[in-house]
Amino acid sequence: MQTAEIRRRWLAFFEGTGHTVVPSAPLVYDDPNLLFVNAGMVPFKPYFLGQQTPPWPRATSVQKCVRTLDIEEVGKTTRHGTFFQMNGNFSFGDYFKAGAIEHAWKLVTGSQGEGGLGFDPDKIWVTVLGPGLLPHLPDGDEEAAALWREIAGLPDERIQRRGVEDNYWHMGVPGPAGPCSEIYVDRGPEYGPEGGPLVDEERFLEIWNLVFMQEELSAVRAKADFDVARELPSKNIDTGMGMERVAYLLQGVDNLYEIDEVYPVIERAEELSGRSYGGQSGDDVQFRVVADHVRSGLMLMSDGVTPGNEGRGYVLRRLLRRAVRSMRLLGVQDPSLPELLPVSKDVMKASYPELEADFGRISQIAYAEEEAFRRTLAAGTTILDLAVGRAKEEGQTKLPGDQAFALHDTYGFPIDLTLEMAAEQGLEVDREGFTRLMTEQRERAKADAKAKKSGHVSTEVWRELRDQGSTDFLAYETLTAEASVRGLVVDGQRVQSLSQGQRGQLVLDRTPFYAESGGQIADEGTIETASGAVLRVRDVQRPVKGLIVHTVDVESGEFLEGAEVSAQVDPEWRVQACQAHSGTHVVHAALRQVLGPTALQSGSYNKPGYLRLDFAWNSSLSAETRSEIEEVANLALRQDLPVAAAYMTLPEARAAGALALFGETYDEQVRVVEIGGPWSRELCGGTHVRHSSQIGALTLTGESSVGSGSRRLEALVGLDALHYLGRERALVSELSSLVGARPEHLTDKIGQLLARLKEAEKEIAGMRQAAVMSDAAALVASAKDVNGVTWLGHDAGSGVAGDDLRRLVTDLRGRLGEERPAIVAAASAVNDRPVVVVATNGSARDRGFKAGQLVKVAAQVLGGNGGGKDDLAQGGGKDASQIAEALTRIEQAVGQG
């Protein structure tokens, strides 16, 4: 049974039992605790936490998930994978244990001819929470055990009791929790011994976990250490079936890497490498890394993630680069992703048809990342060679851990490649030092994640206020409103009043202020009382759904909870914010018109007068292309296109061709903003002008890279655009006056001046070099014998650059010949920064004198560092007053042999 068919059967079964089919949320989800969705219940968390009211009593989904904590373990076993699909059915105060067990048993053991999965009932085992483990559940979950006997007819020997770690579920923070029951399939004696899951979980494979949420935890200290606050008034069901596990059981293969959605990538990698999977070569780990990471990268990019150096982008970059690196270890030196990514797309599109439509953008990002990594490998190899050379020069047998870490962390150079290449040159790598630095980095990341996670707890006060009623959002309708103060908060605590000079948060029952979202920053303005007290609104946010919170400074008077107030948005602020947000949509549409449909927005930010837009593209835009985009945008402004917003369901919006911003999450009812009808049609909750001409003017001010395969456009709109153009015009006028040319001839005139300047600099450099070299004969005569070595040290004065010093010492070394050992050192100060260059001839090197070591002696005196080859090296520092002392130290080192 194909994986897509399992997916279809799951959704059809639960839809037939009254469940609402909920589409998979994007892997990038609005949750401060998660980089990616890592479980099927994540999109439903607000309902389980009581933050939102579920719109349906029961639901089902097949949720895309990514777990990245053990990326390094992928491939080493057949159990670890990063991307997976979790089938779930959920009940919100509707059915409970009996219903969950009945649904599960019918689907798992129902005949395939009637839409079930067709597992042999005699092969099914289950586990429940055992007795004597939790004070509030002294008998464990014997209720579930009894239901399994009653509904499924399971004998007691196939209902096993397990501990809290296995059969009690919570989120790791205060909130809903409860015992769970896991369903296992016996794969047969060839996979392990008898005895059920308690004996062997390789033979007895878990496929489905039924969580019975029946209580609320008040504190969680560890997996098995928590406090129960109360029973939940509304008991819920949360289940999760591992799609890939069910697939390999029903497809008769051994593991997830051999199912229909994964193995074709391995087959293509076999063809490219000429090696075989499952053979004796020991290549299986690399094949599995390739198959897993290519699929995971494909799914992440389909949900708008682009490679980067932090957060989600860094995870994607690691996945893609590990896949490429594994192909290189399999002997494939040519680009691999153009061969592998289409294969993964073809096997995944049956379940996710959007992959086909979006593959142009996805592939463009992936192939650009591989090309960038190939350049990284080339550059990293050069850096590694230099590091190895220095280590050997200094007589070390290990490459320092900090250098290996820098290669890994800064340049993306894999540690396994560093180990391999260092070994080829006879060096080990200081793994302890490398591991220590990696551990420190991980601890910093954990601390950062913990700091972010604390934001989850701080929502308690906002949930309390939201429970009193949602904020009536009036920003689309008006700039002013009469309202009541529902709550005041300072440092996370409710207060009764705010006084002059204080900053706090204020919640109104209704507000005209736009809360920051969708790339648009919040409104500014004032809130006043009838007695004359004034608040200045600095920020507006939605910490929990349905509640709008204003960050305010009290400019005068006192504000009390329950007071009646007048809220006023700054009208000029709002006008310019609307211009910027509508301008963002116009630029996006113009971009796609000029570059094509693959140039999709991946992020945006706009504030009054300014906008920026990130989009998927793998090369910089030419001046002509930027000019064309700007022209298309301004033509749309001149055409006075109508701007309209309408509400519809998400499927209706997608069917109408509305573009959704990657990484955003949307309700079933969405707001679609159109500019000129189908010319620009996007899902958007922002504020906009009514006609495109109201944007005023739009000028692009910058275009840059924000990561591999991603570019950024910046622009100004309205008066800010006109002011920018005015400054540009004034600058052109001033330059025209300075060089004595009309504006239309300015480019030619400046080009001529620059050419003349370049010639003059070249002539000056030649004269300076000639002056330096003119003293060569006299300098040779001043050489002296030091310890049997001809020593020549020279302070060239100020202003002699390093290139000129190198030419000088090389010339002097040649004049001194090779008959006897000779060492030449010359120094200068350039912009008060000392430079020293040392050269040795072959006879001196035979005596053990190396330029790289001698220049370090001088650099220590100068307060800097240096290095180079044995015959020629350069150093520098900060203290030019020590040049004479630095040359003396080199001479002393020569004298000491």
NORWO-V170447 format. One record per residue. SS is DSSP state (helix for helix, strand for strand, loop for the rest). PSI is psi in whole degrees, -180 to 180 (NA if undefined). D_CENTER is the distance of its C-alpha to the mean C-alpha in Angstrom with 1 decimal. Layout:
BEGIN
ss & psi & d_center
SS & PSI & D_CENTER
SS & PSI & D_CENTER
END
This chain:
BEGIN
ss & psi & d_center
loop & 123 & 35.3
loop & 153 & 32.2
helix & -41 & 28.9
helix & -32 & 28.9
helix & -38 & 32.4
helix & -43 & 31.5
helix & -46 & 28.9
helix & -44 & 31.6
helix & -42 & 34.2
helix & -54 & 32.0
helix & -39 & 31.4
helix & -42 & 35.0
helix & -50 & 36.4
helix & -30 & 34.8
helix & -37 & 35.3
helix & -15 & 38.9
loop & 23 & 39.1
loop & 12 & 38.1
loop & 140 & 34.3
strand & 128 & 32.2
strand & 118 & 29.6
loop & 124 & 26.2
loop & 154 & 23.6
loop & 134 & 20.4
loop & 157 & 17.7
loop & 154 & 14.4
loop & -31 & 12.0
loop & 110 & 9.8
loop & 151 & 12.5
loop & 79 & 13.7
loop & 118 & 14.2
loop & -15 & 13.6
loop & -6 & 14.1
loop & 139 & 11.6
loop & -45 & 8.0
loop & 160 & 9.8
loop & 124 & 13.6
loop & 7 & 15.3
loop & 154 & 18.9
loop & -25 & 21.2
loop & -8 & 22.3
helix & -48 & 19.1
helix & -19 & 19.9
helix & 2 & 23.4
helix & -42 & 22.7
helix & -30 & 24.0
helix & -41 & 27.2
helix & -32 & 27.7
loop & -8 & 27.0
loop & 13 & 29.5
loop & -28 & 27.2
loop & 157 & 28.1
loop & 124 & 31.0
loop & 138 & 30.3
loop & -7 & 31.6
loop & 151 & 33.1
loop & -25 & 35.0
strand & 146 & 33.4
strand & 164 & 30.4
strand & 153 & 28.9
strand & 162 & 25.7
strand & 104 & 23.9
strand & 130 & 20.4
strand & 136 & 17.4
strand & 151 & 15.7
strand & 129 & 13.2
loop & 130 & 13.8
loop & 9 & 12.2
loop & -26 & 14.4
loop & 46 & 16.8
helix & -41 & 15.1
helix & -21 & 17.9
helix & -13 & 20.5
strand & 132 & 19.7
loop & -28 & 22.8
loop & -28 & 25.0
strand & 171 & 26.2
loop & 4 & 26.5
loop & -27 & 25.1
loop & 132 & 21.5
loop & 155 & 19.0
loop & -47 & 15.3
strand & 137 & 15.9
strand & 168 & 19.0
strand & 132 & 20.9
strand & 116 & 22.7
strand & 132 & 25.9
strand & 147 & 27.0
strand & 142 & 30.0
strand & 139 & 30.2
strand & 130 & 33.2
strand & 84 & 33.1
loop & 15 & 36.6
loop & -109 & 38.2
loop & 162 & 39.1
loop & -135 & 38.5
helix & -47 & 39.2
helix & -44 & 42.0
helix & -43 & 40.2
helix & -44 & 37.0
helix & -40 & 39.2
helix & -47 & 41.4
helix & -46 & 38.5
helix & -45 & 36.9
helix & -43 & 40.2
helix & -43 & 41.2
helix & -44 & 38.0
helix & -43 & 37.8
helix & -5 & 41.5
loop & 149 & 42.5
loop & 148 & 43.8
helix & -31 & 41.7
helix & -24 & 44.4
helix & 16 & 43.9
loop & 0 & 40.1
loop & -175 & 39.4
loop & -16 & 37.6
loop & 25 & 40.9
loop & 146 & 40.4
loop & 121 & 43.7
helix & -30 & 44.5
helix & -9 & 46.1
helix & 1 & 42.9
strand & 130 & 41.0
strand & 154 & 40.6
strand & 159 & 39.0
strand & 150 & 38.1
strand & 167 & 38.6
strand & 130 & 38.5
loop & 166 & 41.5
loop & 160 & 44.2
loop & 18 & 44.7
loop & -31 & 41.0
strand & 133 & 40.3
loop & -38 & 43.0
loop & -8 & 42.4
strand & 67 & 42.4
loop & -31 & 45.3
loop & 7 & 46.0
loop & -147 & 42.3
loop & 63 & 41.5
helix & -21 & 44.9
helix & -45 & 44.6
helix & -40 & 41.9
helix & -42 & 44.0
helix & -37 & 47.0
helix & -37 & 45.1
helix & -38 & 44.0
helix & -42 & 47.7
helix & -47 & 48.9
helix & -45 & 46.5
helix & -13 & 45.6
loop & 24 & 48.8
loop & 134 & 46.8
loop & 154 & 49.2
helix & -29 & 48.4
helix & -16 & 47.9
helix & 16 & 44.8
strand & 101 & 43.4
strand & 147 & 42.1
strand & 135 & 41.3
strand & 174 & 38.3
loop & -179 & 36.8
helix & -37 & 34.5
helix & -33 & 31.5
helix & -35 & 31.9
helix & 34 & 33.5
strand & 133 & 32.4
strand & 136 & 29.1
loop & 171 & 27.3
loop & 0 & 23.7
loop & -3 & 24.0
loop & 164 & 24.8
loop & 140 & 27.9
strand & -166 & 28.4
strand & 149 & 29.9
strand & 174 & 30.7
strand & 170 & 33.4
strand & 161 & 34.8
strand & 162 & 33.5
strand & 126 & 35.2
strand & 143 & 33.8
strand & 130 & 35.3
strand & 151 & 35.9
strand & 130 & 37.4
strand & 116 & 39.9
loop & -10 & 39.1
loop & 162 & 42.5
helix & -21 & 44.3
helix & -13 & 42.8
helix & -6 & 39.5
loop & -177 & 41.0
loop & 166 & 43.7
loop & 169 & 45.2
loop & 0 & 44.5
loop & -176 & 41.5
loop & -30 & 38.0
loop & -25 & 39.4
loop & -44 & 40.6
loop & 120 & 38.1
loop & 7 & 34.7
loop & -44 & 34.5
loop & -48 & 37.6
strand & 102 & 37.0
strand & 125 & 33.6
strand & 133 & 31.9
strand & -20 & 30.8
strand & 135 & 30.7
strand & 125 & 30.4
strand & 117 & 32.2
strand & 127 & 31.3
strand & 94 & 34.1
strand & 108 & 32.8
strand & -4 & 36.0
strand & 165 & 35.5
strand & 131 & 33.4
strand & 141 & 32.3
strand & -22 & 32.8
strand & 143 & 31.2
strand & 116 & 29.2
strand & -28 & 29.6
strand & 176 & 28.8
loop & -41 & 28.7
loop & 17 & 32.5
strand & 104 & 33.2
strand & 166 & 33.0
strand & 137 & 35.4
strand & 124 & 36.4
strand & -45 & 37.1
strand & 168 & 38.7
strand & 144 & 39.0
strand & 134 & 36.9
strand & -29 & 39.2
strand & 111 & 37.3
strand & 140 & 36.4
strand & 162 & 33.5
strand & 134 & 32.4
strand & 117 & 28.9
strand & 159 & 29.0
strand & 119 & 26.6
strand & 131 & 27.8
strand & 109 & 25.8
helix & -47 & 26.1
helix & -37 & 25.7
helix & -44 & 28.3
helix & -38 & 30.7
helix & -46 & 30.2
helix & -23 & 31.2
helix & -44 & 34.1
helix & -20 & 35.4
loop & -2 & 34.8
loop & 29 & 36.8
loop & 172 & 34.2
loop & -27 & 33.2
loop & 175 & 29.5
helix & -23 & 26.3
helix & -8 & 25.9
helix & 7 & 29.2
loop & 169 & 28.7
loop & -24 & 29.0
loop & -2 & 25.3
loop & -46 & 24.3
helix & -34 & 27.4
helix & -30 & 27.9
helix & -40 & 24.9
helix & -43 & 26.7
helix & -42 & 29.9
helix & -37 & 28.5
helix & -35 & 27.2
helix & -45 & 30.7
helix & -42 & 32.3
helix & -37 & 30.2
helix & -21 & 30.7
loop & 12 & 34.3
loop & 167 & 33.5
loop & 145 & 33.8
loop & 136 & 31.8
loop & 6 & 34.0
loop & -157 & 36.3
loop & 5 & 37.4
loop & -15 & 35.1
loop & 17 & 32.5
loop & 0 & 29.7
helix & -37 & 28.7
helix & -46 & 25.6
helix & -41 & 24.2
helix & -41 & 25.2
helix & -39 & 23.4
helix & -45 & 20.1
helix & -51 & 20.4
helix & -45 & 21.2
helix & -48 & 18.6
helix & -34 & 15.6
helix & -44 & 16.8
helix & -44 & 17.2
helix & -44 & 13.9
helix & -42 & 12.1
helix & -47 & 14.6
helix & -36 & 14.0
helix & -45 & 10.2
helix & -32 & 11.0
helix & -25 & 14.0
loop & 19 & 12.1
loop & 3 & 10.3
loop & 137 & 6.9
loop & 150 & 7.1
loop & 142 & 6.7
loop & -170 & 5.8
loop & 5 & 6.9
loop & 160 & 5.0
helix & -137 & 3.4
helix & -40 & 2.3
helix & -35 & 2.6
helix & -39 & 4.8
helix & -47 & 6.2
helix & -43 & 7.0
helix & -44 & 8.4
helix & -44 & 10.3
helix & -49 & 11.7
helix & -42 & 12.9
helix & -33 & 14.3
helix & -36 & 16.0
helix & -46 & 17.6
helix & -44 & 18.9
helix & -41 & 20.1
helix & -37 & 21.9
helix & -36 & 23.6
helix & -38 & 24.8
helix & -23 & 26.2
loop & 2 & 28.0
loop & 7 & 29.5
loop & 111 & 27.7
loop & -23 & 27.2
loop & 163 & 26.8
loop & 133 & 23.5
loop & -37 & 22.7
helix & -35 & 20.0
helix & -21 & 22.6
helix & -31 & 24.9
helix & -39 & 22.7
helix & -43 & 20.2
helix & -32 & 23.2
helix & -46 & 24.8
helix & -40 & 22.0
helix & -43 & 21.9
helix & -35 & 25.7
helix & -20 & 25.8
helix & -17 & 23.1
loop & -19 & 24.3
loop & -35 & 27.3
loop & -29 & 25.1
loop & 79 & 22.5
loop & -20 & 24.5
helix & -19 & 21.8
helix & -39 & 20.4
helix & -48 & 23.6
helix & -31 & 23.5
loop & 8 & 19.9
helix & -28 & 20.1
helix & -48 & 20.9
helix & -46 & 17.5
helix & -49 & 15.6
helix & -36 & 17.9
helix & -44 & 17.7
helix & -46 & 13.9
helix & -45 & 14.5
helix & -34 & 17.7
helix & -38 & 16.5
helix & -40 & 13.8
helix & -42 & 16.8
helix & -40 & 19.0
helix & -39 & 16.8
helix & -35 & 16.7
helix & -38 & 20.5
helix & -38 & 21.0
helix & -44 & 19.0
helix & -40 & 21.4
helix & -46 & 24.3
helix & -41 & 23.4
helix & -35 & 22.5
helix & -42 & 25.8
helix & -45 & 27.7
helix & -41 & 26.2
helix & -41 & 26.9
helix & -41 & 30.4
helix & -42 & 31.1
helix & -42 & 29.9
helix & -41 & 32.1
helix & -43 & 34.9
helix & -43 & 34.8
helix & -42 & 34.8
helix & -40 & 37.8
helix & -35 & 39.5
loop & 8 & 39.4
loop & 20 & 40.7
loop & 153 & 37.7
loop & -5 & 37.1
strand & 143 & 33.5
strand & 126 & 30.4
loop & 145 & 29.1
helix & -34 & 26.1
helix & -31 & 24.5
helix & -39 & 24.7
helix & -39 & 23.2
helix & -41 & 20.3
helix & -41 & 19.9
helix & -42 & 19.9
helix & -48 & 17.3
helix & -41 & 15.0
loop & -41 & 15.7
loop & -4 & 16.6
loop & 23 & 14.7
loop & 117 & 18.2
loop & 141 & 18.6
helix & -34 & 20.9
helix & -32 & 23.1
helix & -38 & 23.7
helix & -45 & 24.7
helix & -45 & 27.0
helix & -47 & 28.6
helix & -34 & 29.2
helix & -41 & 30.5
helix & -37 & 32.8
helix & -25 & 34.1
loop & 17 & 35.3
loop & 19 & 36.9
loop & 145 & 34.4
strand & 174 & 32.6
strand & 138 & 29.3
loop & 85 & 29.3
helix & -33 & 27.1
helix & -44 & 28.0
helix & -42 & 26.7
helix & -47 & 23.5
helix & -39 & 23.0
helix & -46 & 23.9
helix & -38 & 21.2
helix & -40 & 18.5
helix & -43 & 20.0
helix & -41 & 19.9
helix & -43 & 16.2
helix & -39 & 15.6
helix & -38 & 18.1
helix & -41 & 16.4
helix & -42 & 13.1
helix & -41 & 15.5
helix & -40 & 17.4
helix & -43 & 14.4
helix & -40 & 13.6
helix & -40 & 17.4
helix & -40 & 17.7
helix & -37 & 15.3
helix & -29 & 17.3
helix & -23 & 20.5
helix & -25 & 19.7
helix & -42 & 20.6
helix & -33 & 24.1
loop & -9 & 24.7
loop & -5 & 24.8
helix & -44 & 28.2
helix & -33 & 30.1
helix & -36 & 28.4
helix & -38 & 29.2
helix & -44 & 32.7
helix & -39 & 33.1
helix & -32 & 31.6
loop & -20 & 34.1
loop & -10 & 36.8
loop & 142 & 35.7
loop & 156 & 32.8
loop & 132 & 32.7
strand & 112 & 34.4
strand & 116 & 32.1
loop & 9 & 34.3
loop & -27 & 32.0
loop & -17 & 32.7
loop & -34 & 36.5
loop & 163 & 37.5
loop & -5 & 36.8
strand & 153 & 39.2
strand & 146 & 40.0
strand & 134 & 42.3
strand & 170 & 40.5
strand & 144 & 41.0
strand & 111 & 39.0
strand & -29 & 37.8
strand & 150 & 36.1
strand & 138 & 35.4
strand & 136 & 32.8
strand & 126 & 32.5
loop & 40 & 30.1
loop & 3 & 29.3
strand & 140 & 33.0
strand & 138 & 35.3
strand & 164 & 38.1
loop & -21 & 41.2
strand & 159 & 41.1
strand & 135 & 39.3
strand & 168 & 41.6
loop & 132 & 41.6
loop & -13 & 39.1
loop & 152 & 36.7
strand & 139 & 33.1
strand & -169 & 32.0
strand & 144 & 30.7
strand & 136 & 33.0
strand & 128 & 33.0
strand & 159 & 35.4
loop & -22 & 36.8
strand & 148 & 36.0
strand & 142 & 34.2
loop & -3 & 34.0
loop & 135 & 30.9
loop & 128 & 27.6
loop & 138 & 24.7
loop & 128 & 21.4
strand & 160 & 19.3
loop & 26 & 18.1
loop & -12 & 17.3
strand & 129 & 20.9
loop & 167 & 21.8
loop & 159 & 24.6
loop & 158 & 28.3
loop & 163 & 30.6
strand & -155 & 34.2
strand & 157 & 36.9
strand & 128 & 38.2
strand & 154 & 42.0
strand & 166 & 44.8
loop & -25 & 48.3
loop & -3 & 49.5
loop & 2 & 47.4
loop & 139 & 44.5
strand & 131 & 41.4
strand & 140 & 37.6
strand & 120 & 35.1
strand & 121 & 31.9
strand & -26 & 28.8
strand & 154 & 26.0
strand & 127 & 25.8
strand & 166 & 23.2
loop & 87 & 23.2
loop & -30 & 22.4
loop & 154 & 23.8
loop & 133 & 24.7
loop & -9 & 28.0
loop & 131 & 28.3
loop & 128 & 27.9
strand & 130 & 28.0
strand & 126 & 29.3
strand & 126 & 28.7
strand & 153 & 32.1
strand & 132 & 34.3
strand & 112 & 38.0
strand & -31 & 40.0
strand & 152 & 43.4
loop & -163 & 45.1
strand & 140 & 43.9
strand & 131 & 41.9
strand & 148 & 42.8
loop & 135 & 41.3
loop & -7 & 43.1
loop & 151 & 44.0
strand & 133 & 44.4
strand & 165 & 42.4
strand & 124 & 41.8
strand & 131 & 38.2
strand & 114 & 37.9
strand & 139 & 34.8
loop & 113 & 35.2
helix & -37 & 36.4
helix & -39 & 35.5
helix & -47 & 31.9
helix & -42 & 31.6
helix & -47 & 33.2
helix & -32 & 30.8
helix & -41 & 27.8
helix & -41 & 29.1
helix & -43 & 29.7
helix & -42 & 26.1
helix & -43 & 24.6
helix & -36 & 27.1
helix & -35 & 26.6
helix & -44 & 22.9
helix & -39 & 24.2
helix & -45 & 26.8
helix & -41 & 24.6
helix & -45 & 22.3
helix & -42 & 25.6
helix & -40 & 27.0
helix & -47 & 24.0
helix & -32 & 24.3
helix & -38 & 28.1
helix & -46 & 27.9
helix & -23 & 25.1
loop & 169 & 25.4
loop & -14 & 23.6
loop & -13 & 20.5
loop & 74 & 19.5
loop & 141 & 17.6
strand & 134 & 16.0
strand & 1 & 12.2
strand & 156 & 12.5
strand & 163 & 15.5
strand & 132 & 17.2
strand & 146 & 21.0
strand & 171 & 23.7
loop & 118 & 27.4
loop & -12 & 28.2
strand & 145 & 24.7
strand & 153 & 21.8
strand & 149 & 18.7
strand & 123 & 17.1
strand & 141 & 14.1
strand & 157 & 14.9
strand & 117 & 14.5
loop & 144 & 16.9
loop & 12 & 17.3
loop & 157 & 20.1
loop & 155 & 21.3
loop & 135 & 23.8
loop & 163 & 27.4
helix & -36 & 29.5
helix & -41 & 31.5
helix & -43 & 28.5
helix & -40 & 27.3
helix & -37 & 30.9
helix & -42 & 31.2
helix & -45 & 28.2
helix & -39 & 29.7
helix & -45 & 33.1
helix & -42 & 32.0
helix & -46 & 30.3
helix & -28 & 33.5
helix & -38 & 35.7
helix & -36 & 34.0
helix & -44 & 34.8
helix & -31 & 38.4
loop & -5 & 38.9
loop & 50 & 38.4
loop & 139 & 36.4
strand & 145 & 36.6
strand & 125 & 33.5
strand & 152 & 33.6
strand & 141 & 31.7
strand & 153 & 32.5
strand & 139 & 31.5
strand & 174 & 31.2
strand & 159 & 29.7
helix & -45 & 26.3
helix & -38 & 28.0
helix & -40 & 30.4
helix & -43 & 27.8
helix & -40 & 26.1
helix & -31 & 29.6
loop & -3 & 30.3
loop & 15 & 27.4
loop & 136 & 25.4
strand & 136 & 21.8
loop & 141 & 19.1
loop & 128 & 16.0
loop & 139 & 12.9
loop & -12 & 11.3
loop & 154 & 14.7
loop & 146 & 17.1
loop & 150 & 20.8
loop & 174 & 24.2
loop & -41 & 26.9
strand & 126 & 28.5
strand & 161 & 26.4
strand & 125 & 27.3
strand & 126 & 27.5
strand & 125 & 28.1
strand & 140 & 30.2
strand & 114 & 31.2
loop & 37 & 34.2
helix & -126 & 33.9
helix & -10 & 31.9
helix & -43 & 30.9
strand & 117 & 27.9
strand & 110 & 27.1
strand & 150 & 23.9
strand & 127 & 23.0
loop & 137 & 23.0
loop & 12 & 24.1
loop & 178 & 24.7
loop & 146 & 28.0
loop & 163 & 29.6
loop & 169 & 32.8
loop & -26 & 35.6
strand & 148 & 36.1
helix & -29 & 34.1
helix & -23 & 36.8
helix & -12 & 36.0
helix & -26 & 32.8
loop & -83 & 35.4
loop & 156 & 33.9
strand & 127 & 30.5
strand & 131 & 29.7
strand & 133 & 26.7
strand & -12 & 26.1
strand & 152 & 23.2
strand & 128 & 20.9
strand & 171 & 18.3
strand & 140 & 15.2
loop & 27 & 11.7
loop & 165 & 10.3
loop & 125 & 11.8
loop & 15 & 13.3
strand & 133 & 12.4
strand & 166 & 15.1
strand & 131 & 16.1
strand & 139 & 19.6
strand & 146 & 21.3
strand & 160 & 24.7
strand & 151 & 27.4
strand & 164 & 29.7
helix & -140 & 33.1
helix & -33 & 34.9
helix & -38 & 32.0
helix & -43 & 32.1
helix & -41 & 35.8
helix & -40 & 35.7
helix & -46 & 33.2
helix & -34 & 35.6
helix & -43 & 38.5
helix & -38 & 37.1
helix & -43 & 36.5
helix & -41 & 40.1
helix & -39 & 41.5
helix & -43 & 39.7
helix & -42 & 41.2
helix & -44 & 44.6
helix & -43 & 44.5
helix & -40 & 43.5
helix & -41 & 46.3
helix & -41 & 48.8
helix & -40 & 47.8
helix & -3 & 48.1
loop & 46 & 51.0
loop & 150 & 49.6
loop & 154 & 49.0
helix & -39 & 45.4
helix & -16 & 45.6
helix & 6 & 46.7
helix & -43 & 44.2
helix & -47 & 41.9
helix & -42 & 44.9
helix & -46 & 46.4
helix & -37 & 43.3
helix & -42 & 42.8
helix & -42 & 46.4
helix & -41 & 46.0
helix & -38 & 42.9
helix & -43 & 44.8
helix & -38 & 47.8
helix & -40 & 45.6
helix & -41 & 44.1
helix & -41 & 47.6
helix & -42 & 48.8
helix & -38 & 46.0
helix & -41 & 46.8
helix & -41 & 50.5
helix & -41 & 49.8
helix & -41 & 47.7
helix & -42 & 50.6
helix & -40 & 53.1
helix & -42 & 51.0
helix & -41 & 50.7
helix & -38 & 54.4
helix & -40 & 55.3
helix & -43 & 53.3
helix & -19 & 54.8
helix & -21 & 58.3
loop & 3 & 58.6
helix & -45 & 57.8
helix & -43 & 61.5
helix & -35 & 62.4
helix & -40 & 59.4
helix & -38 & 60.4
helix & -22 & 63.8
loop & -2 & 62.3
loop & 151 & 60.6
strand & 166 & 61.9
strand & 129 & 62.2
strand & 109 & 60.0
loop & 38 & 60.5
loop & 10 & 61.6
strand & 136 & 58.7
strand & 114 & 59.0
strand & 133 & 56.8
strand & 111 & 55.9
strand & 136 & 53.8
strand & 128 & 53.5
strand & 109 & 52.0
strand & 5 & 51.5
strand & -168 & 51.2
strand & 154 & 48.4
loop & 4 & 46.5
loop & 116 & 46.4
loop & 166 & 43.0
helix & -40 & 41.6
helix & -42 & 42.4
helix & -37 & 46.0
helix & -40 & 46.3
helix & -42 & 45.1
helix & -39 & 47.7
helix & -51 & 50.4
helix & -33 & 49.9
helix & -41 & 49.7
helix & -44 & 53.0
helix & -40 & 54.7
helix & -40 & 53.7
helix & -39 & 55.3
helix & -33 & 58.4
helix & -18 & 58.8
loop & -175 & 58.9
loop & 3 & 58.3
loop & -38 & 61.6
loop & 160 & 60.5
loop & 136 & 57.2
strand & 136 & 55.7
strand & 130 & 52.8
strand & 135 & 51.9
strand & 135 & 49.6
strand & 146 & 49.1
strand & 157 & 47.2
strand & 169 & 46.6
strand & 122 & 44.8
strand & 116 & 42.5
loop & 44 & 41.6
loop & 14 & 42.7
strand & 120 & 40.3
strand & 145 & 42.3
strand & 137 & 41.8
strand & 138 & 43.8
strand & 136 & 44.3
strand & 137 & 46.2
strand & 142 & 47.8
strand & 147 & 49.9
loop & 176 & 52.3
helix & -39 & 52.7
helix & -39 & 55.6
helix & -39 & 53.6
helix & -33 & 50.7
helix & -29 & 53.4
loop & -4 & 54.4
loop & 5 & 50.8
loop & 124 & 49.8
loop & 132 & 46.2
helix & -40 & 44.9
helix & -38 & 41.4
helix & -39 & 42.9
helix & -38 & 45.5
helix & -28 & 43.0
helix & -33 & 41.0
helix & -45 & 44.3
helix & -42 & 44.5
helix & -34 & 40.9
helix & -39 & 41.3
helix & -36 & 44.2
helix & -5 & 42.3
loop & 34 & 39.4
loop & -145 & 36.8
loop & 175 & 36.2
strand & 175 & 37.0
strand & 177 & 37.1
strand & -158 & 38.0
loop & 175 & 40.4
loop & -29 & 43.7
loop & -24 & 45.7
strand & 130 & 43.7
strand & 156 & 41.2
strand & 144 & 40.0
strand & 176 & 39.0
strand & -170 & 38.8
loop & -155 & 38.4
loop & -22 & 38.9
loop & 95 & 42.7
helix & -19 & 44.9
helix & -12 & 48.0
helix & 15 & 47.7
helix & -47 & 48.1
helix & -42 & 51.7
helix & -37 & 50.9
helix & -43 & 48.0
helix & -36 & 50.5
helix & -40 & 53.0
helix & -38 & 50.6
helix & -44 & 50.0
helix & -41 & 53.8
helix & -39 & 54.2
helix & -37 & 51.7
helix & -42 & 53.7
helix & -31 & 56.9
loop & -4 & 55.6
loop & NA & 54.8
END
